[in-house]
Amino acid sequence: MQSFQCILGCTRLLHCRPVGWTLQWALRTWVSVCSVDSGTQAKEAKQTGGGLEAFRARLATGPAMQHFLRGATPVQESCCLPDDTKEDTDHYLGASTLAEGPRKVYLETYGCQMNVNDTEIAWAILQKSGYLRTSRLEEADVILLVTCSIREKAERTIWNRLRHLTAMKSKRPSSQAPLRIGILGCMAERLKEKLLDQEKMVDVVAGPDAYRDLPRLLAVAETGQQAANVLLSLDETYADVLPVQTSSNSTSAFVSIMRGCDNMCSYCIVPFTRGRERSRPVASILQEVRLLSDQGVKEVTLLGQNVNSYRDTSEVQFLSAAPTPLSRGFSTIYKPKPGGLRFAALLDQVSLVDPEMRIRFTSPHPKDFPDEVFQLMRERPNLCKQIHLPAQSGSTRVLEAMRRGYTREAYLELAHHIRASLPGVSISSDFIAGFCGETEADHQQTISLLRQVPYTMAFIFAYSMRQKTRAFHRLQDDVPLEVKLRRVKELMAVFREGAAKANAAAVGHAQVVLVEGPSRRSPSDLCGRNDGNIKVIFPDVEMDDGSGLGSAVKAKPGDYVLVKISSASSQTLKGIPLRRTTLRESAASC
C-alpha cells in the first residue's frame, strides 16, 4: 500500500512539473542509479545462481521509488511546486507583459455584417484577458483590423490602411511601448505569407477561427516576434463566447448562428477563408438573444453565410429530424445532410423570446426556402417581412458557370412564390456584373430580371477574381474592366428605377418604424427603418405616446413609431409621425 501511495505521489509531481524539467531530472536520476547498482546486482546474481527467488530478493532489496525522488521537493496534496519550478497559468505571458499593465486595443472593421459580429467576438475574448478598448487610434498599444477578402477593392483598402499604420508605428516615441498591428478575418487566412514574410507590415495574423488564440498571439508579439494562426476549424462556432457590442447604445445587434459555407460557388472565396458549414447550438443562440432583449435591444439579425441551411446537431433528439427539401428547381453540389434542428425551428424559437423584438436574417441561399419559413413570417409580427434573395445573374448560362444550382426560371418562380406567400414583402438581392464569359446578351437578361422582380435594395458589384476559387482555376476573367463598370452602372440605374416605383407605393400608408437616432443630414429629423428594412426619415417632434391618455412625447432610439409616408425615393421614405406604438398593437390594427 505504501508503494502504491508513493507511485501516486510521484505521478502528481510529474504532472505538476514542467515537462522538460521532469524528463531531464528523471534521466539523470536513472543513469546515476544504474551506474551505482548495476554492477553490484550482477555480482549478487552470480553468487545466488539466478532464478526467480533470487530475482525477488534483489527486487525487495533494490532501490525504492523514494530513491528516484531523492532531492526533489516532497509531494504536497495541493501539488504546489517551489517558486523556482512552478509554471505560470498563462505561461505565454512574458514578465514585461504582466508588469506593464493592461494594453489598449483599437479595433477597425471592414466588410460584411459577419465581420461586425467577429469584431464583437474578438473584443469579448480580449476584454476577458485584461485588454482595454479605446476609440482613439493614437492611444492604442494594439491595432487590429478585421478584414474582408470578398473583392480585390476591399483588400486594396486594407493594404492602404496598413501603409498608413506602419508609418505611424515607425514614428511612435521610444518612451511608449512598441505598437503592435494585427490582421484578423478573411484576409488573414488568405494572405498570411504575404502579410508576414513579404510585406512585413503586421505583428499578428489571426484567421476567422483563431480568435480564441488572440491573447497568446499578442503575447508572442510583445516579445518582438511575429505570430500567426490561420487554421480553419470544423467545429468552431464561438458558442460559449457572448459578443460584446461595439456600440453600447445601439438598438440593434447581430447574432451569428453558423459559420462557413459548403455551396462552393465558383466565384466565391468564403469556403476557403471561413471553412465548412457548422451551426451554433440553438441553446447558445437563444441565450444570447435573451441577453440582448434584457439589454433593451429591439432588433436582432441572425447571421451566417447561408443561414437557411442552419442545422443544429448538438442534441440527440435533433438527429432524427428529416432534411429540409430544396426549393423547386434548385440543386446542390453536396448530398443532403440528414438530421438536425433546422432554420424554421430556430426562427420559431427565436421569435418567441421577445414579441417586441424584431428578427431579421441574412444571408440566405435561394435553394433553402421551405414554406414553413414563409408561414412563420406571415404569422409572427416580429419576424420582418423582408427577404434577401441573392440572384447574382439573370442568365441561366452564367448561373451554371457560377455553380449556383438554379436556372433563371427557377429563381423567378421562387420570387413570385415569396410575394404570393408574403404580401407586401421587401426583397433585396446581390448581382455580379462581368463574370467570366458574360456576354451582352447575358447582361441584358440580368437587366430584365431586375425589372421583373422589383427589388427594394440591391448590392451590385463588378466581378473580382479571387485565388483558390474554381473560377480562378477553370475560367477566364475575360470581360474588360471598363465593360464591367459600364454594366454595373446600367444595373444600378435599372434597380433605382424599380426601387423608386416600389417605394412610391408606400406613399399615403402608415408604417411602423424602429427609431435608430437623429438623421445624419438633419438634426431636426429622426431616422429609422420600417419592416422592409427601408430607411424612413421623419421630424423630431412631439407625438401621441400611444398610451391612450392623450400624453405627448418625443420619440427616442428603440421606440416604435407609426409614420404616415408622404414621399419616396429609390432609397428613402419620408413621413409624418402619428404616435408611438408596439409591434403587437400595430399587428392587431392591420
Secondary structure, DSSP 8 states (H G I E B T S, - for coil): -HHHHHHHHHHHHHHHS-HHHHHHHHHHHHHHHHHHHHHHHHHHHHHHT-SHHHHHHHHHHS--HHHHTTTS----TT----TTT---TTTTS-HHHHHT---EEEEEE-SSHHHHHHHHHHHHHHHHTT-EE-S-GGG-SEEEEEE--SSHHHHHHHHHHHHHHHHHHHTS-TTS---EEEEEEHHHHHSHHIIIIIS---SEEE-TT-GGGHHHHHHHHHTT--EEE----SS---TT-----SSTT-SEEEEE-EE------TT--HHHHH-S-EE--HHHHHHHHHHHHHTT--EEEEE-TTGGG-EE-SSGGGTT-------TT---SS-----SEEHHHHHHHHHHH-TTSEEEEE---TT---HHHHHHHHH-TTB-SEEE---B-S-HHHHHHHT-S--HHHHHHHHHHHHHHSTT-EEEEEEEES-TT--HHHHHHHHHHHHHS--SEEEEEE----TTSHHHHH----S-HHHHHHHHHHHHHHHHHHHHHHHHTTTTSEEEEEEEEE-SS-TTEEEEE-TTS-EEEEE--EEE-SSSS--EEE--TT-EEEEEEEEE-SSEEEEEEEEEE-HHHHHHH-
